[in-house]
Amino acid sequence: MIILAEAGKDDRRLREHYEVSEGKDFAIFKCRYCGREFSGRDRLLTVAGHPFSDHGKRDFDADIDDPELSNERDFQRAAIFELQAQKWINGEMPHVIEPFGLDAAVFITTEEVVGLKLLEFKAFAGHRPGGVGFGDRRGEGPQVDLLCLPEEALRKLSALIRWCFADLTKLRGDRRYAILDSSGAKRAAMGHVGPGQQNNFNVGRCMISPLTWREFVTELVAFVRAVSVLQSHHP
């Protein structure tokens, strides 16, 4: 097909990004990310594998494992699923409790120790311009209490807590995820964090170094596997 020659990619890689059907005169390509359709007559497909037009550039390295998410709860469920789907070794067993102070606690048990990691999930869906809230409207809640701690305390908690962010205004496959420690999360807040107000994260600050879904999962799993010991089974 002409499209394949223009894209400069093999048929298998092309079909990862497009549903292909045969039209009357040309093959029809439907983008798996945005739903737009193109035909073999279109001259918009480039080496990047997607049109330069109003949809913008995309490439064949886009993360095709990126789940379809509609809200913050979807994001949390997808991330927890990925954690539980890992091949855990050396007697490790993840036990997830939701909520547990923050959105989720992950307990890791081995023959030697019991470890704990705490996770908070935030998803920006465009409801609040440029931001996503945390705590309640009175500025109360464990997230606010946590980020009000002194910087030294937040650094000490870095091995225990991660804040996970998703920008759902971006297309699936884009770099739309971030994972920050508590110091990074506090720096990403809009203005001063404290009680008596609605506290918000600035999405742009959260996404200074955005990740694909697979990169996000890799960082999340590595964080959880770096066990922070709660108790040793041996004296």
C-alpha positions, 0 to 999 in steps of 0.5 A: 500500500502507498501509505505503508511506503510513505510511513516507512514502517512495516505493516505490524507497527502500522496496525498497532496505531491504526485499525485498517479496513479496505475501502472501495479504492483505498485502505481506510486507517482509523487512529486508535488514539483519536478515532480520526479516519484517513484513506490511502488517498490522503498525503498527510501520513508522514514518517512520524506515522500520524498527520501534521494537521490540527491533530498534531504530530505523533510517532510510532513510539507512542505508548500503546499500553496506555489505558483509557481513563475517564477520571481519577478513580480509573487512574488509581485502579489502573496503577494498582492493577499494574502493581498487582500484575508484576512478577514478584520474587523472593517471597514478596507479596503486595497487599493493597489497602484503599484508602489508608491515610492517602489513597492507597497503602501497599504492604510488601511482605517477604521472609525477612521484613514487612514494608509499606508504601503510600500512594496518592493519585490525582487526575486533571480532567479540565474541570478546574483551569490549570489545576487539580484540587487536594483536601477539602474546601476548608483546606483540611485532609491528610494530603494538606496535613502532609504537605504542611510538614517542614521540608526536612520531614518531607525529605525523610518521608521520600522513601515512603510516599509518592504522588501520582499524577495524570493529565487526562486532557492529553491523548492516550499514548502521550506523555501524560503521567508524573510521579513525585515525592512529597517535596516535589508535590509541594513545589507543584502546588498553586501558592501556599499550602494550608488550612482555610482554603481550597488547595490545588496542584498546578498541572504544568508544574506536575508535568515538568518531566512527563512520562508515558504509561509504561515509564510511569509504571516502571518508576512506580514498581521500582519505588514499591520494590525498594522496601521501606521496612516496617518490621523485621521478622528477625530480632 
